[in-house]
Amino acid sequence: MDKLSRKARLYISLGVIGVIIIASISVIFYGVYQVYYDPASLFRNDFGTADDVEEHFEERIINVAVLGLHNRLPDNTFGDIYFVDTILIASVNFDRDSLSLLAVPRDAYLEIAGTGEKDRLRQAYEYGYKRAENEDPHREGMRCALQTIDNFLGEVVLDYYIAMDIWGLKQLIDSMGGVYYTVEEEMVGFTPEESLEAGPQILDGRAYMTYLTYRESDARDDLNRMERQKSLLLATFDYFQEMGLFRYVIPTYSAYREHVRTDLNFNQVAALSLFAGERLEKDAIESYSLQGEYYPTEREDIYYLEIDEENKAEMIYALTGGQGIEQ
C-alpha cells in the first residue's frame, strides 16, 4: 500500500480534530440544555415506571432533604460534632414548576436509626459520629441523621440530600452581599456582635446566622423558631430572585463547598439553582410544618417534642400530592 501523502495525512488529522471539537461542543451544549431547559433529566429517578397510578406519581418529582448543621456548644465554643439544626424536605416538581416544603422540628422525639433508642432528632448526627469506629465519623453522622429522617417520614422517599454548616451559610450570604429582611423583634445573642435589632435591614452572613440559630430562653421554643427560619428562607428566595442573585450561586460555590455535604453532583446543583432563579414563582411554593406537644425530660431545662401523628399524616399527604392543607 502506498504511503499517504503529507496533504492526505493533514486532511485526515484535521478531520479527526474537527470531529473531536464538534463532539465536545455537542456534549457541552447538551449539558447546558439539560441544566437550563430539562433539569429533571439530570436526576437518576426513573420517572417512567409509575404505571397507571395517580397523576401526581407520574410527574417528574424529586424529594431533597435540606439540612442545616451547627456545632456551637452551650458555652459558646465550637466542637467537632454537628447537631441537625434545621430540617426541610423540599419536594421539587419539574412538570408544574412548583416546590413544596415540609419543616420537621429538630426536637422531634424519634427512634435514632440503628440504635433502638429514642432521642431528639437534632442528636442523630452525634449517634452516628460516635459509633463510626474505623469509618469517617462525619460521613457516619450524616448517614445516621438521614436514615433517622427517612425512617420517620415513611411515605416520603428521600432522593437526595444537601447539608450545609453555619460557616458555609455565612460565606454564601456574604458572597451574595447579604439579604434584606425585617427582623420581627430584638434578638440578644451571646455577644453584642451576635445580637440583632428589630426592623428592616440587610443581614450579612453573621447576622443571618444569628437569626437562624437564635432561640428564646424557653426551651420549648423550637416550633416558633422553626417558623422564623422558614420565614427567613422564603424571604431569601424572594430577595435572591428579585435581585437576580441565583445566577451567582454556582460561580461562588467553590468558596464554601468544603462546608457542604451532598450527593448531588455539580450539574444537578446548577440545575436546581437555575430552576429556583428562572422557573419557580413565589406563588408556586407551598410550605407545611409538623406540629406536636412538648414534654420535659429528666433534666428540667431540656424538652422533647412528641409529634402529632394526625398532623403528620395530613402534612405528608399535602407534600406528596394531596389537595393541600389550610395553614
Backbone torsions as a table, in degrees:
resi	resn	phi	psi	omega
1	MET	NA	133.5	179.3
2	ASP	-69.2	144.1	177.3
3	LYS	-67.7	145.4	177.6
4	LEU	-66.2	143.1	177.3
5	SER	-69.3	161.9	179.0
6	ARG	-59.1	-39.3	-179.0
7	LYS	-66.5	-40.0	-179.7
8	ALA	-64.6	-43.4	178.5
9	ARG	-62.3	-37.2	178.1
10	LEU	-62.8	-46.0	180.0
11	TYR	-63.1	-40.9	179.1
12	ILE	-63.9	-43.6	179.2
13	SER	-61.4	-44.4	178.9
14	LEU	-64.0	-37.2	178.9
15	GLY	-64.5	-44.4	178.8
16	VAL	-62.3	-44.6	178.3
17	ILE	-61.2	-41.1	179.7
18	GLY	-62.6	-42.1	178.7
19	VAL	-63.0	-42.8	179.5
20	ILE	-62.5	-43.5	179.9
21	ILE	-63.1	-45.5	-179.3
22	ILE	-63.1	-42.9	179.3
23	ALA	-63.3	-41.6	-180.0
24	SER	-63.8	-44.8	179.0
25	ILE	-62.8	-39.9	179.9
26	SER	-62.3	-43.6	179.3
27	VAL	-62.9	-43.6	-179.7
28	ILE	-62.6	-47.7	-178.4
29	PHE	-67.0	-35.1	177.3
30	TYR	-65.3	-40.8	177.3
31	GLY	-61.2	-44.2	178.0
32	VAL	-63.2	-41.6	179.2
33	TYR	-59.9	-45.3	179.6
34	GLN	-61.4	-47.8	-177.3
35	VAL	-60.6	-41.8	-172.6
36	TYR	-90.9	-45.6	-170.8
37	TYR	-101.9	-25.4	-176.9
38	ASP	-138.7	63.2	-175.1
39	PRO	-60.8	-30.6	-178.2
40	ALA	-60.9	-28.0	-178.2
41	SER	-69.3	-13.8	-179.1
42	LEU	-83.9	-10.0	-175.2
43	PHE	-102.9	150.3	-167.0
44	ARG	-77.2	-8.6	-176.6
45	ASN	-60.3	136.5	174.9
46	ASP	-91.4	88.8	-174.7
47	PHE	-70.1	-11.1	-174.4
48	GLY	-90.3	6.2	-176.1
49	THR	-103.7	21.1	-171.8
50	ALA	-77.4	-18.7	-175.0
51	ASP	60.8	-161.5	-177.5
52	ASP	-93.4	75.6	175.3
53	VAL	-114.1	-165.4	-178.8
54	GLU	-57.1	146.8	-177.0
55	GLU	-54.9	-35.9	-178.3
56	HIS	-55.7	-40.8	-174.0
57	PHE	-79.4	-4.6	175.2
58	GLU	-94.9	-6.7	-179.5
59	GLU	-85.3	162.5	-178.0
60	ARG	-87.3	101.3	-174.3
61	ILE	-131.3	137.5	171.5
62	ILE	-126.3	147.3	176.6
63	ASN	-111.1	123.3	-177.1
64	VAL	-118.0	125.0	173.0
65	ALA	-80.8	120.3	-179.8
66	VAL	-109.7	115.6	-174.1
67	LEU	-120.4	139.3	171.9
68	GLY	-107.2	127.8	-176.8
69	LEU	-112.3	145.9	172.5
70	HIS	-143.1	156.5	-179.0
71	ASN	-128.6	26.8	177.7
72	ARG	-78.1	132.4	179.6
73	LEU	-94.7	163.4	-178.3
74	PRO	-55.8	-28.1	-179.5
75	ASP	-88.5	13.9	177.7
76	ASN	71.4	17.5	169.7
77	THR	-99.6	177.0	-176.0
78	PHE	-124.8	133.0	-177.2
79	GLY	-107.1	-174.0	-179.2
80	ASP	-83.3	-26.8	-174.2
81	ILE	-93.3	135.1	178.7
82	TYR	-91.3	153.4	170.0
83	PHE	-112.0	146.1	178.7
84	VAL	-83.1	103.8	-169.5
85	ASP	-92.9	-34.0	-178.8
86	THR	-134.7	131.3	179.3
87	ILE	-129.5	115.3	175.1
88	LEU	-126.4	138.0	171.4
89	ILE	-105.5	116.0	-178.2
90	ALA	-102.5	115.7	177.9
91	SER	-101.4	108.8	-174.4
92	VAL	-99.5	120.6	178.4
93	ASN	-106.2	106.5	-176.8
94	PHE	-74.0	-24.4	-179.7
95	ASP	-77.6	-37.0	-178.4
96	ARG	-97.2	-2.0	-175.3
97	ASP	50.6	53.0	-176.9
98	SER	-134.1	164.8	-178.6
99	LEU	-141.6	131.6	173.3
100	SER	-116.5	134.5	-178.3
101	LEU	-118.2	131.5	174.8
102	LEU	-118.2	119.1	178.6
103	ALA	-91.1	129.6	-179.8
104	VAL	-112.3	124.7	-178.6
105	PRO	-64.6	138.0	179.6
106	ARG	-71.7	-20.3	179.5
107	ASP	-87.9	3.4	179.5
108	ALA	-56.1	132.0	-176.5
109	TYR	-90.8	106.2	-171.1
110	LEU	-131.8	164.6	170.9
111	GLU	-77.2	125.1	-179.9
112	ILE	-77.6	127.8	-174.7
113	ALA	-54.3	131.8	174.4
114	GLY	78.3	7.0	-177.0
115	THR	-118.7	-29.0	-173.1
116	GLY	75.2	2.9	179.7
117	GLU	-105.3	153.7	176.0
118	LYS	-107.2	142.1	178.6
119	ASP	-161.2	176.5	176.0
120	ARG	-68.9	142.9	-177.4
121	LEU	-56.4	-35.1	-178.4
122	ARG	-57.7	-22.8	-177.0
123	GLN	-88.5	-5.2	-171.6
124	ALA	-59.4	-39.3	179.5
125	TYR	-59.9	-40.8	-178.3
126	GLU	-62.5	-40.8	179.2
127	TYR	-60.5	-46.5	179.6
128	GLY	-65.3	-39.3	-179.9
129	TYR	-60.8	-44.6	-173.3
130	LYS	-75.8	-22.0	179.7
131	ARG	-101.8	16.0	-173.9
132	ALA	-66.3	-29.3	-176.7
133	GLU	54.6	-113.7	-176.5
134	ASN	-88.6	-0.4	-180.0
135	GLU	-87.0	168.2	174.9
136	ASP	-65.7	116.2	-175.0
137	PRO	-63.0	-34.9	179.7
138	HIS	-69.7	-37.7	177.2
139	ARG	-65.3	-41.0	179.6
140	GLU	-69.3	-35.1	175.9
141	GLY	-62.9	-43.8	178.8
142	MET	-64.1	-42.1	-178.6
143	ARG	-63.3	-42.1	-179.7
144	CYS	-65.3	-42.6	179.5
145	ALA	-62.0	-46.4	-178.6
146	LEU	-65.7	-41.5	-179.6
147	GLN	-66.9	-36.0	177.3
148	THR	-63.4	-44.5	178.5
149	ILE	-64.6	-43.5	-178.9
150	ASP	-62.0	-44.2	179.0
151	ASN	-62.7	-39.8	-178.0
152	PHE	-67.1	-42.5	-175.7
153	LEU	-74.2	-31.8	174.5
154	GLY	66.3	-84.5	-174.3
155	GLU	-68.9	-20.4	-177.2
156	VAL	-94.8	114.8	179.0
157	VAL	-84.9	123.5	177.7
158	LEU	-86.1	113.3	-178.0
159	ASP	-83.6	-37.2	-176.5
160	TYR	-145.8	170.1	173.6
161	TYR	-144.0	155.2	170.6
162	ILE	-144.5	125.5	-178.3
163	ALA	-126.3	138.2	179.5
164	MET	-133.6	136.4	176.6
165	ASP	-84.4	170.7	-172.0
166	ILE	-66.0	-26.5	-179.8
167	TRP	-73.6	-37.0	175.3
168	GLY	-66.0	-40.1	178.5
169	LEU	-63.7	-41.0	178.0
170	LYS	-58.6	-45.4	179.9
171	GLN	-64.1	-41.2	-180.0
172	LEU	-61.4	-48.2	-177.8
173	ILE	-65.6	-41.2	177.8
174	ASP	-63.1	-39.5	-179.1
175	SER	-67.5	-23.9	178.2
176	MET	-90.1	-1.2	179.4
177	GLY	85.0	13.7	179.3
178	GLY	91.6	176.6	-178.2
179	VAL	-133.0	131.1	177.3
180	TYR	-77.9	128.6	-178.0
181	TYR	-157.1	147.8	176.0
182	THR	-97.7	107.2	179.1
183	VAL	-72.8	125.8	-171.2
184	GLU	-66.9	-38.4	-178.6
185	GLU	-152.5	161.6	-179.1
186	GLU	-60.3	139.3	178.2
187	MET	-122.2	119.9	-178.4
188	VAL	-99.4	112.7	-177.1
189	GLY	-94.9	-165.8	-179.1
190	PHE	-64.5	-34.2	-179.7
191	THR	-135.8	164.3	176.5
192	PRO	-56.5	-34.4	-179.6
193	GLU	-68.1	-20.1	-178.6
194	GLU	-105.8	19.4	177.6
195	SER	-108.8	158.8	-178.5
196	LEU	-130.7	138.7	171.6
197	GLU	-84.3	155.1	177.3
198	ALA	-74.9	153.3	174.7
199	GLY	115.9	172.3	-179.5
200	PRO	-70.1	139.9	-177.1
201	GLN	-169.6	164.3	171.3
202	ILE	-90.2	119.0	178.1
203	LEU	-89.4	117.7	171.9
204	ASP	-78.9	-175.6	-175.8
205	GLY	-59.1	-42.7	-179.8
206	ARG	-63.8	-46.6	-179.0
207	ALA	-65.8	-38.0	178.8
208	TYR	-62.0	-45.0	178.7
209	MET	-63.1	-40.6	178.3
210	THR	-60.1	-44.8	-178.2
211	TYR	-63.9	-44.9	-176.5
212	LEU	-66.1	-34.9	-174.5
213	THR	-96.3	-5.3	-176.1
214	TYR	-66.0	139.4	179.2
215	ARG	-139.5	136.4	178.4
216	GLU	-63.6	165.2	179.7
217	SER	-64.6	-25.5	176.9
218	ASP	-72.4	119.7	-177.3
219	ALA	-66.7	-8.6	178.9
220	ARG	-97.4	21.4	-174.5
221	ASP	-84.6	4.4	-170.7
222	ASP	-60.0	-37.3	-178.1
223	LEU	-66.9	-43.6	176.5
224	ASN	-64.5	-41.0	179.2
225	ARG	-61.8	-40.2	178.9
226	MET	-62.2	-40.5	179.2
227	GLU	-68.7	-37.0	176.5
228	ARG	-63.6	-43.7	179.1
229	GLN	-59.0	-45.3	-178.6
230	LYS	-64.2	-39.3	178.2
231	SER	-61.7	-43.4	179.7
232	LEU	-66.6	-41.5	-179.1
233	LEU	-64.7	-39.5	177.5
234	LEU	-68.6	-37.2	176.3
235	ALA	-66.2	-35.1	177.0
236	THR	-63.6	-42.5	176.6
237	PHE	-57.8	-48.1	-180.0
238	ASP	-59.1	-46.0	-176.7
239	TYR	-66.6	-46.1	178.8
240	PHE	-59.9	-42.5	-178.2
241	GLN	-69.5	-44.1	180.0
242	GLU	-61.6	-39.0	-177.7
243	MET	-90.5	0.4	179.8
244	GLY	67.2	32.6	-173.9
245	LEU	-86.3	-16.5	-178.8
246	PHE	-60.2	-29.8	-179.0
247	ARG	-66.9	-17.5	-178.8
248	TYR	-96.9	-5.9	-178.3
249	VAL	-62.6	-47.0	-176.6
250	ILE	-68.6	-45.6	178.4
251	PRO	-58.5	-27.6	-179.4
252	THR	-96.9	0.8	-174.8
253	TYR	-56.8	-39.7	-176.6
254	SER	-63.1	-24.7	-176.7
255	ALA	-69.0	-30.3	-178.0
256	TYR	-122.6	13.9	-175.4
257	ARG	-62.2	-30.8	-179.2
258	GLU	-66.6	-15.5	179.3
259	HIS	-96.5	5.5	-176.2
260	VAL	-113.7	135.9	171.6
261	ARG	-119.9	125.8	-177.2
262	THR	-160.1	155.1	171.6
263	ASP	-104.4	13.3	171.4
264	LEU	-84.3	137.5	175.2
265	ASN	-84.5	176.1	-173.7
266	PHE	-60.4	-44.4	-179.3
267	ASN	-64.0	-35.8	178.6
268	GLN	-67.5	-41.4	176.5
269	VAL	-62.0	-42.9	178.6
270	ALA	-62.6	-42.3	-179.2
271	ALA	-63.5	-41.7	179.7
272	LEU	-68.2	-36.0	177.3
273	SER	-64.4	-44.9	178.3
274	LEU	-67.6	-36.9	176.9
275	PHE	-58.9	-45.8	179.7
276	ALA	-65.9	-39.5	-175.2
277	GLY	-80.8	-31.0	-171.2
278	GLU	-112.0	-28.8	-170.8
279	ARG	-115.5	-22.1	-174.8
280	LEU	-92.2	123.1	177.2
281	GLU	-98.2	154.8	-177.1
282	LYS	-58.4	-41.4	-177.3
283	ASP	-75.4	-1.2	176.4
284	ALA	-98.1	10.5	178.4
285	ILE	-107.3	123.7	174.8
286	GLU	-111.5	140.9	179.3
287	SER	-130.5	141.6	-177.7
288	TYR	-135.7	157.7	-179.4
289	SER	-139.8	137.1	173.3
290	LEU	-76.7	145.8	-177.8
291	GLN	-123.8	171.0	179.0
292	GLY	-178.8	-168.0	-178.5
293	GLU	-127.0	139.7	-178.0
294	TYR	-84.9	142.6	174.9
295	TYR	-134.8	144.7	-180.0
296	PRO	-77.1	150.8	171.8
297	THR	-93.3	-170.7	177.7
298	GLU	-62.5	-29.3	174.2
299	ARG	-89.3	127.1	-174.0
300	GLU	-66.4	-20.3	-177.8
301	ASP	-93.4	2.5	-179.9
302	ILE	-123.0	130.2	179.8
303	TYR	-122.5	155.4	171.0
304	TYR	-122.3	158.8	-175.6
305	LEU	-109.7	117.2	175.1
306	GLU	-86.1	115.8	-175.2
307	ILE	-68.3	137.5	174.4
308	ASP	-74.4	109.4	-174.3
309	GLU	-65.6	-34.0	177.9
310	GLU	-66.5	-44.4	176.7
311	ASN	-62.3	-41.2	179.1
312	LYS	-59.2	-45.5	-179.9
313	ALA	-61.6	-41.2	179.0
314	GLU	-65.3	-43.7	-178.1
315	MET	-67.0	-40.5	179.0
316	ILE	-67.8	-38.0	176.2
317	TYR	-60.2	-43.6	179.6
318	ALA	-65.8	-42.4	-178.0
319	LEU	-64.6	-37.2	-173.2
320	THR	-96.3	20.8	171.1
321	GLY	112.9	14.5	174.6
322	GLY	-71.7	-174.3	-176.7
323	GLN	-80.2	-3.5	179.0
324	GLY	99.0	151.3	-179.2
325	ILE	-119.0	134.8	176.9
326	GLU	-66.9	128.4	-178.4
327	GLN	-101.6	NA	NA
